[in-house]
Amino acid sequence: MYLDPPFGTGASRAMLKGRAKTAGGGGDVGPSQTIRDIAYADPLLDPSSQVELWQEVRRILRPGGAFFLHLDWRTVHASKVLLDGIFGADNFLNEIIWHYATGGVPTRWFSRKHDSILYYVSGPGHTFHRLQEKKYLAHKMSRKGVPEYRDERGWYRYRFLDDVWQIPWLTQDSKERTGYPTQKPVALLTRILEACTEPGDLVADFFCGSGTTAVAAIRLGRRWIAGDESERAIEISRGRIEEEVRLRSTAEQGEQLTLRPTDRPAQRPAARLTETTTDERKGTRSSRTEREDGGGLGDGGNASHE
């Protein structure tokens, strides 16, 4: 399960809806103004008010299930103390630091350029895959037993991920952008799901926002449940998920997938998942292609694929 609740900033999050001319009392047309929809309220929160929610998360997780809670500097420390009491301190595995570069340089403190993701499991037997990423080198450096590769950017090696993740924030001109505030990149959720789930596993996100978790799950062949109390979030997620399912189905079968309610989910093959593995002893890389099932989109306030 992955949850990205409001961070308790005390602000209301708005998304761009469009621009329109303003009219004065005498009918004169004034300058254009930006029109924004309120996507959700982000009130100041006392983390202790979330205890019942975290207890419910613990209750519904399967044995060995994983829970990722995405927070920032405002609430992460108090939330960890509470979660240690609910999950047990021994079931806390990592505080993942998602580091990103965005604009703005404060004059009275250091720039805040990271979020924290608390990683808990519900007990022994959890899934975990050691992922690797490219590490680019200033120049080719031959080391015995350490293979090196080259692409258009230069020489690189593969290294196992640690708990600091350098994943770019979505820019205003990113193709992923939906206009939803606080939208997270698919690359972030893809990494989480690749590390801690298997194809066919069920992934849940009840603060789904723009639907990024569901999109990542579809691409990786995972089942998913997505929900949000914001009608605007559900509207955006639904459109985005429908498009993702359509693209995956069309790529696989050359036909469009029919979306059905959650009580009778569609079960059609979705995109092929190509998994690249590394033989650490030989320094060779190979690919394996698997076929997974796609699914449908539910009606009402929640979207799901089971």
C-alpha positions in Angstrom: 0.0 0.0 0.0 1.2 3.5 -0.8 -0.4 6.6 0.7 0.4 10.2 -0.1 -1.9 12.2 2.2 -2.0 16.0 2.5 1.1 17.2 4.3 -0.6 19.6 6.6 0.5 22.8 5.0 -2.6 24.7 6.0 -3.3 25.6 2.3 -5.9 24.7 -0.2 -4.4 23.0 -3.3 -5.7 24.4 -6.6 -5.3 23.2 -10.2 -5.3 25.3 -13.4 -8.7 25.1 -15.1 -8.3 27.8 -17.7 -8.3 31.5 -18.4 -11.1 34.0 -19.0 -11.7 37.7 -19.5 -13.1 39.6 -16.5 -16.0 42.0 -16.8 -16.5 45.1 -14.7 -19.8 46.4 -13.4 -20.3 48.6 -16.5 -19.7 45.7 -18.8 -16.1 46.6 -19.6 -13.9 43.7 -20.4 -10.8 43.6 -18.2 -7.6 41.6 -18.4 -7.4 37.8 -18.5 -7.4 36.0 -15.1 -6.4 32.4 -14.3 -9.3 30.2 -13.2 -8.4 27.4 -10.8 -10.4 24.6 -9.3 -9.8 23.6 -5.7 -8.4 20.1 -5.9 -8.3 19.4 -2.1 -7.9 21.2 1.2 -4.6 20.6 3.1 -5.4 21.7 6.7 -2.9 21.9 9.5 -2.8 18.4 10.9 -1.9 16.8 14.2 -0.4 13.5 13.2 -2.0 11.8 16.2 -5.4 12.5 14.5 -4.4 9.8 11.9 -3.9 7.0 14.4 -7.2 5.3 13.4 -6.2 5.5 9.8 -2.8 3.9 10.4 -4.4 1.2 12.5 -6.8 0.4 9.7 -3.9 0.2 7.2 -2.2 -2.3 9.5 -5.4 -4.4 9.8 -6.0 -4.8 6.0 -2.4 -5.5 5.0 -1.8 -9.1 4.2 0.9 -10.9 6.2 4.3 -9.6 4.9 2.6 -6.7 3.1 4.4 -3.4 2.6 3.2 0.1 3.5 4.8 3.3 2.1 3.7 6.6 3.7 4.8 9.6 1.7 5.3 12.7 3.9 7.5 15.8 4.2 9.4 17.6 7.0 6.2 18.8 8.7 4.8 15.5 9.9 7.3 12.7 9.2 9.0 12.6 12.6 5.8 12.5 14.7 4.2 10.1 12.2 7.1 7.6 12.5 6.7 7.5 16.3 3.0 6.7 15.9 3.7 4.1 13.2 6.4 2.4 15.3 3.7 1.9 18.0 1.2 0.4 15.5 3.5 -1.7 13.2 6.3 -2.3 15.7 9.7 -0.6 15.4 11.2 -3.9 14.1 8.9 -3.7 11.1 10.2 -0.3 10.1 12.7 -0.9 7.2 13.6 2.5 5.7 13.1 6.2 5.6 13.5 6.8 1.9 14.6 10.2 0.9 13.2 11.4 -2.5 15.6 14.2 -3.5 14.6 16.5 -6.3 15.5 19.9 -7.7 12.9 22.6 -7.9 13.0 26.4 -8.1 13.2 28.8 -5.2 16.0 29.6 -2.8 15.0 30.7 0.7 17.0 33.4 2.4 16.6 32.3 6.1 17.0 28.5 5.9 18.4 25.8 3.7 16.3 24.8 0.6 13.9 22.0 1.4 14.4 19.7 -1.6 13.3 16.3 -0.4 10.3 14.3 0.7 10.4 11.3 3.1 8.7 8.0 2.5 8.4 5.7 5.5 8.6 2.0 4.6 7.0 -0.5 6.9 6.0 -4.2 6.6 3.3 -6.1 8.4 5.6 -8.9 9.4 8.1 -11.4 8.1 8.0 -12.8 4.6 7.8 -9.5 2.7 8.8 -9.2 -0.9 12.0 -7.2 -1.7 14.0 -7.0 -4.9 17.4 -5.4 -4.8 17.2 -2.9 -7.7 20.1 -1.3 -9.5 20.5 2.0 -11.3 23.0 3.5 -13.6 25.9 5.5 -12.1 27.7 7.6 -14.6 31.4 8.0 -14.4 33.6 11.0 -15.2 35.7 8.8 -17.4 36.2 5.1 -18.0 37.7 3.4 -15.0 38.5 -0.3 -15.4 38.1 -2.2 -12.1 38.5 -5.9 -12.0 35.2 -7.7 -11.7 33.2 -4.5 -12.1 31.7 -4.3 -15.6 31.3 -0.9 -17.3 28.9 0.1 -20.1 28.5 3.1 -22.4 25.5 4.9 -23.9 24.9 8.3 -25.4 25.6 10.0 -22.0 28.9 8.3 -21.4 30.4 5.4 -19.3 28.4 4.0 -16.4 28.2 1.1 -14.0 25.2 -0.4 -12.2 24.9 0.1 -8.5 22.4 -1.2 -6.0 19.9 1.5 -4.8 20.3 3.0 -1.4 17.7 5.0 0.5 18.3 8.3 -1.2 16.5 8.5 -4.6 17.4 11.1 -7.2 14.2 11.2 -9.3 13.3 14.5 -11.1 10.2 16.5 -10.0 7.7 16.9 -12.8 8.3 20.1 -14.7 5.5 22.3 -16.0 6.1 21.1 -19.6 6.4 17.4 -18.6 4.2 15.1 -20.7 3.0 13.4 -17.5 1.5 16.6 -16.1 -2.2 16.5 -15.5 -2.4 19.9 -13.8 -3.2 18.2 -10.4 -1.2 19.8 -7.6 1.4 17.6 -5.9 1.3 15.1 -8.7 4.1 12.5 -8.3 6.2 11.1 -11.2 5.4 7.6 -12.4 9.1 6.8 -12.1 8.8 7.1 -8.3 5.9 4.7 -8.0 7.4 2.3 -10.5 10.5 2.0 -8.3 8.5 1.3 -5.2 6.4 -1.4 -7.0 9.3 -3.0 -8.7 11.1 -3.3 -5.4 8.3 -4.6 -3.2 5.7 -6.4 -5.3 5.4 -9.2 -7.8 3.3 -9.3 -11.0 -0.3 -9.9 -10.0 0.0 -8.5 -6.5 -2.7 -6.1 -5.3 -1.6 -2.4 -4.8 -3.8 0.1 -3.0 -3.7 3.9 -2.9 -6.5 5.7 -1.1 -5.1 9.2 -1.6 -4.7 8.6 -5.3 -4.7 12.2 -6.5 -3.9 12.1 -10.2 -3.8 8.3 -10.4 0.0 7.8 -10.6 0.0 4.6 -8.5 -2.6 3.0 -10.7 -0.8 4.0 -13.8 2.5 2.4 -12.5 0.6 -0.7 -11.5 -1.0 -1.1 -14.9 2.4 -0.8 -16.6 4.0 -3.4 -14.3 1.1 -5.9 -14.4 -0.1 -5.4 -10.8 -3.7 -5.3 -9.7 -4.8 -2.1 -8.1 -7.3 -0.2 -6.1 -7.4 3.6 -6.2 -9.6 6.0 -4.3 -9.8 9.6 -3.1 -12.3 11.8 -1.3 -11.8 14.6 -3.9 -14.2 14.3 -6.9 -11.7 16.3 -9.0 -9.0 13.7 -8.2 -11.3 10.9 -9.2 -12.2 12.6 -12.4 -8.6 13.1 -13.4 -7.5 9.6 -12.3 -10.4 8.0 -14.2 -9.4 9.7 -17.5 -5.8 9.0 -17.0 -6.3 5.3 -16.1 -8.7 4.8 -19.0 -6.2 6.2 -21.4 -3.4 4.0 -20.0 -5.5 0.8 -20.2 -6.5 1.7 -23.7 -2.9 2.2 -24.8 -1.8 -1.0 -23.2 -4.6 -3.0 -24.6 -4.2 -1.6 -28.1 -0.4 -2.2 -28.0 -1.0 -5.8 -27.0 -4.0 -6.8 -29.1 -4.7 -4.1 -31.6 -8.1 -3.5 -30.1 -9.7 -1.3 -27.4 -10.4 -2.7 -24.0 -14.0 -2.4 -22.6 -14.1 -0.9 -19.1 -16.5 -2.4 -16.7 -17.7 -1.8 -13.1 -15.7 -3.3 -10.3 -18.2 -6.1 -9.6 -17.5 -7.6 -13.0 -14.0 -6.6 -13.8 -12.7 -7.0 -17.3 -9.8 -9.5 -17.6 -7.8 -8.9 -20.7 -4.0 -9.3 -21.4 -2.3 -5.9 -21.0 1.1 -4.8 -22.0 4.1 -7.2 -22.0 6.5 -6.6 -19.1 10.1 -6.8 -20.1 12.3 -7.5 -17.1 16.0 -6.9 -17.4 18.3 -8.7 -15.0 21.9 -8.5 -14.2 24.3 -11.4 -13.6 26.6 -9.8 -11.0 29.2 -12.5 -11.3 29.5 -12.3 -15.1 28.6 -8.7 -15.6 26.1 -9.7 -18.3 22.6 -8.5 -18.8 19.6 -10.4 -20.2 15.9 -9.7 -20.8 12.9 -11.8 -20.0 9.5 -11.1 -21.4 6.3 -12.1 -19.5 2.6 -11.6 -20.1 0.4 -10.2 -17.4 -3.3 -9.5 -17.1 -4.9 -6.0 -17.4 -8.2 -5.1 -15.9 -11.1 -2.7 -15.7 -12.0 0.6 -14.1 -14.7 0.8 -11.5 -17.6 3.1 -11.2 -18.3 5.5 -8.4 -15.8 7.2 -6.1 -13.2 4.6 -6.4 -11.3 3.1 -9.3 -10.1 -0.5 -9.1 -8.5 -3.3 -11.0 -8.6 -6.6 -9.3 
